[in-house]
């Protein structure tokens, strides 16, 4: 979507909201005025009745005065009401004309935008053709022109692949092996006893930590302690990041109240992850890929899309979200990779696993969604099989899980496929299998590369100290920063795969990467400029596209995921309308009871407020005035987890089933009620 089209879309939405606000306020003003007319007339009638009390046969003038008085007030009331009625409709007609004028204006300007973009893109393509002809006599077609990115959740390299015994060749073709975990050397100590806890794959890692333990800590301060040792929880930007020895993972897990702290050290064996191991042996595995900062999901995912987090060095909180983000979304001084692609006339898409992808939290993504830039995974699978599939850059987000948002459970990430530690890793393996097979069996396989990585380590041990990093150097938002991090250190190592028919089989790449290497790859492939100093200096993946001809031996199908002996039971269907309504009723009752009894509720978590902001941006795409203002008011009033879960639940009802509890109001304990809910 070009800047022109973005501006038009924003203008039309703002114009529509303004005209709807005028329409609503006309009605409110007229209703209030009519009520005042009626109240004034009623008061006058009561005063007239005072004349009537003096009406006798010997004082007929009092009788006449009462009738005249009442008649006067009756006429005056209807003249007054008539005035407000006429004024209201004049006002509403004016708003209607403005709204239609906005639509007509948008049609005209959109045509101009489309024509301009068509001309601009044609001239750009012609210039690239001329450059290619002048340099070599004929244009050189790149081996690949499509980049697919699948970013999963919260796993370290040692935890996933440290015991896979990966061997192969390096980027120069020499025999090599992956930088694996060594249980004889890589240990943490239990602080109370100083007993060593080795990295071990026996017994194997749990398929899911739900019902057996807590989620390992992975916030900024959690990563600080995990990397720098027990008790190191304070970061001083004047000193810089403390000495890293990867010794505090067990101590940090103990601090989170886990039952078995050794779980932070445990690793999967290759039989547990047959899909990932098959791809690692068949294509390229990167054993020096680090998350972009030592911290949690949100800033790391922003780095993967903007080469910066705008200064966000931890998960979003209520204060920074409302103060600096709210309706508009997170802004980055140099924009995002999607802006660069638009500038280059390269089509792109975001595949969302559920209604609330993290990418939607970035400024402008609501307008991109209205332009059809977002699709669900099932649509992606069917569309990529079409030879005319347009997107050249596709960012795939997993399903974070219904209970992630506290709708079907306590907010534990279950029943998704993101590979979050509390969820079943088998579902993530299935997503990886389906993604690969959809691309492998599509007409676009021979011109594509699929990059698979994880946003951050999730609190699990890895033995490789993260190296120094180039700070992005862009303008940061003060409200985003919590710790004053200088962004001069990468985060914990994560497993990453590079998959393409142009990649030699069994490559183990020891090159240092972080998430901005994805952006560097796309920028250099498509001839785009860097977003920040971080992706400018990042190593790209293009040297892995090294074969002279595409391979024909790449598997068309992958092994089935392993069987979890204790699976998490989840429905294949999304939560029903009735279940969401029941859950909402329960939340409102518990919320009201807690307020009446002044019981403390858990302060809203970073996960909940982050996804609540995405939910707000989603519902505001279609919400009109005054519902729009009511959604914003409810979001800004979020203080507790119950507030956030209630907000997200109502947003799901609006998005999925067109039930909007902001469309009407009535007195009573449940003030917000839907108007004409559509049943399915």
SULFENRA-V825798 format. One record per residue. N is the residue number from 1. OMEGA is omega in degrees with one decimal (NA if undefined). D_FIRST is the distance of its C-alpha to the first C-alpha in Angstrom with 2 decimals. Layout:
N:OMEGA:D_FIRST, N:OMEGA:D_FIRST
This chain:
1:-177.6:0.00, 2:175.5:3.79, 3:179.0:6.73, 4:-179.0:8.05, 5:177.4:6.07, 6:-179.8:6.42, 7:-179.7:9.91, 8:179.9:10.69, 9:179.4:10.04, 10:-179.3:12.12, 11:-178.0:14.59, 12:179.2:15.22, 13:-179.6:15.90, 14:179.2:18.13, 15:179.2:19.80, 16:-179.2:20.57, 17:179.6:21.96, 18:-178.6:24.00, 19:176.2:25.46, 20:177.5:26.27, 21:177.4:27.95, 22:178.8:29.95, 23:-178.9:30.93, 24:-177.5:32.06, 25:173.6:33.92, 26:-178.3:35.61, 27:180.0:36.98, 28:-179.5:38.04, 29:-179.0:39.71, 30:179.1:41.49, 31:178.4:42.66, 32:178.3:43.97, 33:178.4:45.64, 34:178.7:47.24, 35:177.6:48.49, 36:176.2:50.01, 37:-177.1:51.64, 38:179.7:53.16, 39:178.7:54.32, 40:-179.4:55.86, 41:178.7:57.62, 42:177.9:58.92, 43:177.9:60.34, 44:178.3:61.95, 45:178.9:63.44, 46:177.0:65.02, 47:177.6:66.52, 48:-178.0:67.81, 49:176.1:69.56, 50:174.7:71.68, 51:-177.7:73.23, 52:179.8:73.83, 53:-179.3:75.86, 54:-176.2:78.24, 55:175.7:78.52, 56:-178.0:82.18, 57:-178.8:84.51, 58:174.6:85.94, 59:-176.1:82.56, 60:-179.4:80.69, 61:176.0:78.62, 62:177.5:76.81, 63:180.0:75.90, 64:-179.5:74.58, 65:179.7:72.66, 66:-178.8:70.96, 67:179.4:69.96, 68:-179.5:68.75, 69:-179.3:66.83, 70:178.1:65.10, 71:179.0:64.31, 72:-179.4:62.84, 73:178.7:60.53, 74:179.2:59.57, 75:-177.5:58.59, 76:179.3:56.89, 77:-176.6:54.86, 78:172.9:53.51, 79:179.3:52.90, 80:179.7:50.98, 81:179.0:48.98, 82:178.0:48.42, 83:179.8:47.07, 84:-179.8:44.50, 85:179.3:43.63, 86:-179.1:43.05, 87:179.3:41.12, 88:-176.4:38.91, 89:171.8:38.00, 90:179.6:37.49, 91:-178.6:35.07, 92:177.4:33.29, 93:177.2:33.08, 94:178.6:31.60, 95:179.3:28.90, 96:179.4:28.29, 97:179.6:28.05, 98:-178.9:25.58, 99:178.9:23.37, 100:177.8:23.54, 101:177.4:22.99, 102:-178.6:19.74, 103:179.5:18.61, 104:178.2:19.86, 105:-179.1:18.29, 106:177.1:14.82, 107:-177.3:15.59, 108:-176.8:16.69, 109:177.7:13.97, 110:176.6:11.24, 111:177.4:13.41, 112:179.5:13.59, 113:-179.1:9.85, 114:179.2:9.76, 115:179.6:12.99, 116:179.2:12.07, 117:178.7:9.16, 118:179.2:11.72, 119:-179.4:14.41, 120:-178.1:12.86, 121:177.7:12.05, 122:177.9:15.49, 123:179.0:17.22, 124:178.5:15.88, 125:178.9:17.11, 126:179.6:20.32, 127:177.3:20.93, 128:178.7:20.66, 129:179.4:23.04, 130:179.2:25.41, 131:179.5:25.51, 132:-179.9:26.34, 133:-177.0:29.01, 134:-176.8:30.55, 135:-174.1:30.92, 136:-178.1:32.43, 137:175.1:33.15, 138:-178.0:30.63, 139:179.6:27.08, 140:179.6:27.22, 141:179.8:25.15, 142:-180.0:24.27, 143:178.9:25.97, 144:173.4:22.86, 145:177.6:19.19, 146:178.6:18.10, 147:174.4:18.37, 148:-179.6:19.10, 149:173.6:20.03, 150:-179.3:22.34, 151:-179.1:23.43, 152:-166.8:26.56, 153:151.6:28.71, 154:174.3:31.68, 155:177.3:33.95, 156:-178.5:35.66, 157:-179.8:36.56, 158:-177.8:40.30, 159:-175.7:39.87, 160:-171.8:37.96, 161:-175.1:39.18, 162:178.5:42.01, 163:179.3:44.68, 164:179.3:43.12, 165:-176.9:45.29, 166:174.7:42.50, 167:-179.7:43.89, 168:-180.0:42.53, 169:176.4:41.68, 170:-174.4:39.79, 171:178.1:37.22, 172:179.0:40.23, 173:179.5:41.90, 174:179.3:44.66, 175:-179.5:45.83, 176:175.3:44.52, 177:-177.8:43.95, 178:177.3:41.50, 179:-172.2:42.32, 180:173.4:43.70, 181:179.1:45.36, 182:-175.9:49.13, 183:179.6:51.06, 184:-174.8:54.03, 185:-172.8:52.17, 186:-175.0:49.05, 187:165.0:50.40, 188:177.7:49.94, 189:169.7:52.86, 190:-170.2:53.48, 191:-174.2:54.17, 192:-173.4:57.14, 193:-173.7:59.06, 194:176.2:57.59, 195:-179.8:57.57, 196:175.2:55.12, 197:-177.6:52.43, 198:168.5:51.43, 199:-176.2:48.17, 200:174.3:49.18, 201:179.0:47.89, 202:2.9:51.11, 203:-177.4:50.90, 204:175.9:47.28, 205:178.2:44.42, 206:176.1:43.80, 207:177.7:41.13, 208:178.8:40.21, 209:177.2:41.59, 210:178.4:41.47, 211:177.0:45.09, 212:-179.6:46.49, 213:180.0:45.10, 214:175.9:42.55, 215:176.6:39.13, 216:-179.1:39.72, 217:179.3:38.46, 218:172.8:35.39, 219:179.6:34.49, 220:-178.4:34.73, 221:175.2:38.47, 222:179.1:39.06, 223:178.5:37.63, 224:179.6:39.73, 225:-179.3:42.90, 226:-176.2:42.10, 227:-169.9:41.61, 228:173.3:44.25, 229:-178.4:46.99, 230:176.4:48.54, 231:178.7:48.42, 232:-174.7:45.89, 233:-179.6:43.44, 234:179.0:43.06, 235:179.0:40.66, 236:-177.5:41.65, 237:178.1:39.00, 238:-179.9:41.86, 239:-177.1:43.41, 240:-176.0:40.41, 241:-179.2:40.02, 242:178.4:43.49, 243:-176.3:45.13, 244:173.7:43.58, 245:176.2:45.95, 246:-172.2:44.06, 247:-171.3:47.12, 248:-176.7:45.91, 249:179.9:44.01, 250:179.7:47.08, 251:-179.6:48.01, 252:178.5:44.59, 253:175.3:44.66, 254:179.5:48.13, 255:178.2:46.87, 256:174.4:44.46, 257:-178.8:47.49, 258:177.4:47.11, 259:-177.9:50.02, 260:-174.9:49.91, 261:178.8:48.47, 262:-179.3:48.89, 263:176.6:45.81, 264:-177.4:43.69, 265:-172.5:45.32, 266:-175.8:45.38, 267:175.9:43.42, 268:166.2:42.61, 269:-170.0:44.60, 270:177.8:42.92, 271:179.2:44.37, 272:-177.0:42.43, 273:-175.2:39.03, 274:-178.1:39.50, 275:-178.3:35.82, 276:-179.6:34.76, 277:176.9:37.97, 278:179.2:37.61, 279:179.6:34.19, 280:-180.0:35.60, 281:-175.4:38.48, 282:-175.7:36.54, 283:-176.4:33.81, 284:172.8:33.32, 285:-178.9:33.93, 286:-176.1:33.16, 287:174.5:36.04, 288:177.0:34.96, 289:-177.4:31.48, 290:170.3:31.44, 291:-169.4:29.19, 292:172.6:27.57, 293:179.4:29.97, 294:-176.0:33.15, 295:-167.3:31.84, 296:-170.3:30.06, 297:-167.1:26.92, 298:-179.9:24.38, 299:178.2:24.56, 300:177.1:24.81, 301:176.3:21.66, 302:176.5:19.84, 303:-179.4:21.33, 304:-178.8:19.95, 305:-175.8:16.34, 306:-176.1:16.88, 307:-178.5:20.24, 308:170.4:21.63, 309:-179.7:22.45, 310:-177.0:22.49, 311:178.2:26.25, 312:-177.3:26.37, 313:176.2:29.40, 314:177.4:30.26, 315:178.2:29.00, 316:176.9:27.59, 317:-179.5:30.39, 318:-174.4:30.80, 319:-174.9:31.37, 320:179.5:28.44, 321:-176.8:25.98, 322:-175.6:27.18, 323:-170.4:27.86, 324:-174.1:24.70, 325:-178.8:22.04, 326:-173.0:22.93, 327:-169.4:20.21, 328:-176.3:17.52, 329:-179.4:17.44, 330:-178.2:18.37, 331:178.5:17.16, 332:-169.8:17.56, 333:-178.2:18.57, 334:179.2:16.63, 335:-175.6:13.52, 336:176.5:12.86, 337:-179.4:12.56, 338:174.3:9.02, 339:178.7:8.30, 340:179.2:10.59, 341:177.3:9.08, 342:179.4:5.80, 343:-178.1:8.67, 344:-180.0:10.55, 345:180.0:8.43, 346:-177.9:9.53, 347:-178.5:8.37, 348:-178.6:9.34, 349:169.8:10.88, 350:177.0:13.21, 351:-175.9:16.51, 352:178.0:18.37, 353:175.0:22.14, 354:-173.8:22.65, 355:-169.3:21.15, 356:176.4:20.94, 357:-179.3:19.13, 358:-179.6:19.42, 359:-177.8:15.77, 360:-178.8:15.14, 361:-178.5:17.33, 362:-177.5:14.95, 363:176.6:13.60, 364:-176.8:10.23, 365:175.8:10.40, 366:176.8:11.80, 367:176.5:8.80, 368:178.5:6.83, 369:178.5:10.12, 370:177.5:10.22, 371:176.0:7.35, 372:-177.6:9.73, 373:179.4:8.67, 374:176.1:12.29, 375:176.5:15.44, 376:-171.8:19.11, 377:179.5:21.34, 378:177.1:23.29, 379:178.3:20.33, 380:-178.0:19.27, 381:-179.4:22.85, 382:-176.5:23.00, 383:-177.8:19.63, 384:176.3:20.23, 385:-179.2:23.51, 386:178.8:21.90, 387:-178.0:22.00, 388:178.8:18.77, 389:-169.7:16.80, 390:-170.8:13.45, 391:177.7:12.20, 392:178.8:13.82, 393:-173.7:13.60, 394:178.3:14.72, 395:-173.4:16.01, 396:174.8:18.77, 397:179.8:20.40, 398:170.9:23.88, 399:-175.7:25.47, 400:174.8:27.05, 401:179.4:29.75, 402:-176.2:30.82, 403:173.2:33.47, 404:-174.5:31.11, 405:178.4:30.53, 406:-175.6:34.24, 407:178.6:33.83, 408:-178.4:36.22, 409:-173.1:37.88, 410:-179.0:38.26, 411:-172.8:34.82, 412:174.7:35.84, 413:-178.4:32.78, 414:178.4:34.77, 415:170.4:33.66, 416:176.3:30.37, 417:-175.2:29.71, 418:-173.3:28.44, 419:173.8:31.87, 420:-174.9:32.52, 421:179.9:36.25, 422:179.6:37.29, 423:-177.5:35.73, 424:-179.3:37.01, 425:-179.8:35.91, 426:179.4:36.59, 427:176.7:33.50, 428:174.9:31.35, 429:179.4:33.20, 430:176.6:32.40, 431:178.6:28.65, 432:178.1:28.96, 433:-177.3:31.00, 434:179.1:28.66, 435:179.6:25.59, 436:-174.9:27.57, 437:177.5:29.16, 438:-179.6:25.97, 439:-177.7:24.56, 440:-175.8:28.07, 441:178.9:28.81, 442:175.7:25.54, 443:-173.2:25.19, 444:-175.4:22.89, 445:-172.9:25.54, 446:178.4:26.80, 447:-170.5:23.51, 448:166.4:22.53, 449:176.4:23.47, 450:178.3:23.62, 451:179.7:24.11, 452:177.8:25.99, 453:179.8:26.89, 454:-173.1:27.91, 455:178.4:26.51, 456:-166.4:30.05, 457:177.0:33.74, 458:179.7:34.47, 459:-178.4:37.87, 460:-175.4:39.36, 461:165.0:41.47, 462:-171.2:40.54, 463:-175.3:43.09, 464:177.8:40.98, 465:177.4:40.58, 466:-179.5:37.01, 467:174.9:36.91, 468:-177.2:35.82, 469:174.3:32.19, 470:175.1:30.38, 471:-177.9:29.14, 472:177.6:25.45, 473:179.0:26.65, 474:178.3:23.72, 475:-178.3:24.35, 476:176.9:25.30, 477:-175.1:25.55, 478:-176.5:29.27, 479:179.0:28.97, 480:-171.7:27.21, 481:176.0:30.25, 482:-170.9:33.34, 483:-177.9:35.40, 484:-177.8:34.57, 485:-176.7:33.55, 486:179.9:33.03, 487:-180.0:30.65, 488:179.6:33.11, 489:175.8:34.04, 490:178.7:32.27, 491:-175.9:32.81, 492:-179.2:34.88, 493:-179.8:34.54, 494:178.2:32.57, 495:-179.3:32.74, 496:-178.5:30.04, 497:174.6:29.89, 498:-168.0:28.24, 499:179.0:28.36, 500:175.0:27.99, 501:179.4:30.40, 502:-180.0:30.49, 503:178.5:31.89, 504:-179.0:35.68, 505:172.3:37.42, 506:178.6:38.71, 507:170.9:37.08, 508:-172.7:37.63, 509:-179.0:35.53, 510:178.8:37.07, 511:178.0:34.37, 512:178.3:33.19, 513:161.3:29.61, 514:-173.2:27.59, 515:179.2:24.17, 516:172.5:22.56, 517:174.4:24.01, 518:-178.9:21.15, 519:178.8:18.74, 520:178.5:21.29, 521:-179.3:21.43, 522:-178.2:17.75, 523:-178.5:17.74, 524:176.6:20.90, 525:-174.8:20.07, 526:178.7:16.91, 527:-179.3:18.40, 528:177.7:16.34, 529:179.8:18.14, 530:178.4:19.32, 531:-178.4:18.05, 532:177.0:21.65, 533:-178.7:25.20, 534:179.9:25.30, 535:174.4:22.89, 536:-177.1:24.25, 537:-175.1:27.66, 538:172.0:26.79, 539:176.3:28.19, 540:-174.9:25.80, 541:-171.4:26.69, 542:179.1:26.59, 543:176.8:30.38, 544:176.5:30.69, 545:-162.1:29.19, 546:-175.4:32.65, 547:178.3:34.24, 548:179.0:34.99, 549:-179.5:34.14, 550:178.4:32.27, 551:175.8:34.64, 552:-175.8:35.89, 553:179.6:37.77, 554:-176.2:34.96, 555:176.9:35.83, 556:175.3:34.07, 557:179.3:35.06, 558:176.9:35.86, 559:174.7:38.80, 560:176.6:38.61, 561:176.9:38.29, 562:178.4:41.62, 563:175.0:43.34, 564:-178.9:43.46, 565:178.8:47.07, 566:-172.1:46.10, 567:170.7:42.70, 568:-175.0:40.73, 569:-178.0:40.87, 570:176.4:37.54, 571:175.4:36.56, 572:-178.5:34.04, 573:175.5:32.88, 574:179.3:30.77, 575:-175.1:32.84, 576:177.4:34.07, 577:-178.8:33.74, 578:179.7:37.46, 579:177.6:37.30, 580:178.0:34.50, 581:178.4:36.53, 582:180.0:39.65, 583:178.7:38.02, 584:179.6:36.77, 585:178.6:40.32, 586:-179.6:41.79, 587:-179.5:39.48, 588:178.8:40.35, 589:-179.6:44.04, 590:179.2:44.09, 591:180.0:42.08, 592:-179.4:44.55, 593:-179.9:47.55, 594:179.6:46.45, 595:-178.1:45.98, 596:-177.5:49.39, 597:-179.6:51.17, 598:177.3:49.27, 599:179.2:48.58, 600:175.4:46.24, 601:-179.4:42.96, 602:177.8:41.01, 603:-174.6:38.68, 604:-179.1:35.06, 605:-178.2:33.92, 606:179.0:30.93, 607:-176.1:29.53, 608:-177.0:29.92, 609:178.1:28.44, 610:-179.9:25.37, 611:175.1:24.66, 612:177.8:25.73, 613:175.8:22.96, 614:178.2:20.38, 615:178.3:22.31, 616:-178.8:22.10, 617:178.4:18.32, 618:-175.5:18.28, 619:-179.1:20.90, 620:176.3:19.51, 621:-175.6:16.56, 622:-177.3:19.27, 623:177.8:22.23, 624:178.3:23.61, 625:7.4:26.18, 626:-179.2:28.70, 627:-179.3:27.64, 628:-179.1:24.69, 629:-179.6:27.27, 630:175.4:29.55, 631:-179.2:27.02, 632:178.9:26.43, 633:-179.2:30.22, 634:178.9:30.94, 635:-176.9:28.53, 636:178.4:30.06, 637:-179.0:33.50, 638:177.1:33.04, 639:-174.3:35.97, 640:177.0:37.14, 641:178.3:35.96, 642:176.5:37.16, 643:-176.1:34.96, 644:-178.5:31.88, 645:176.8:32.81, 646:179.1:33.54, 647:-177.8:30.17, 648:178.6:28.34, 649:178.8:30.68, 650:176.8:30.00, 651:177.7:26.21, 652:177.8:26.71, 653:179.6:28.85, 654:-176.1:26.22, 655:-173.5:23.37, 656:-168.4:25.64, 657:177.8:28.22, 658:174.3:27.04, 659:-175.4:30.00, 660:-178.5:29.25, 661:176.9:32.23, 662:-171.9:30.97, 663:-178.4:31.32, 664:178.3:35.02, 665:175.0:37.86, 666:179.6:41.55, 667:177.1:44.53, 668:-177.4:45.68, 669:177.4:45.05, 670:-169.9:41.66, 671:-177.4:40.08, 672:-179.3:36.66, 673:-179.5:36.82, 674:174.4:34.29, 675:177.2:34.44, 676:177.8:34.76, 677:-179.9:33.40, 678:-179.0:32.36, 679:178.3:34.59, 680:NA:33.78
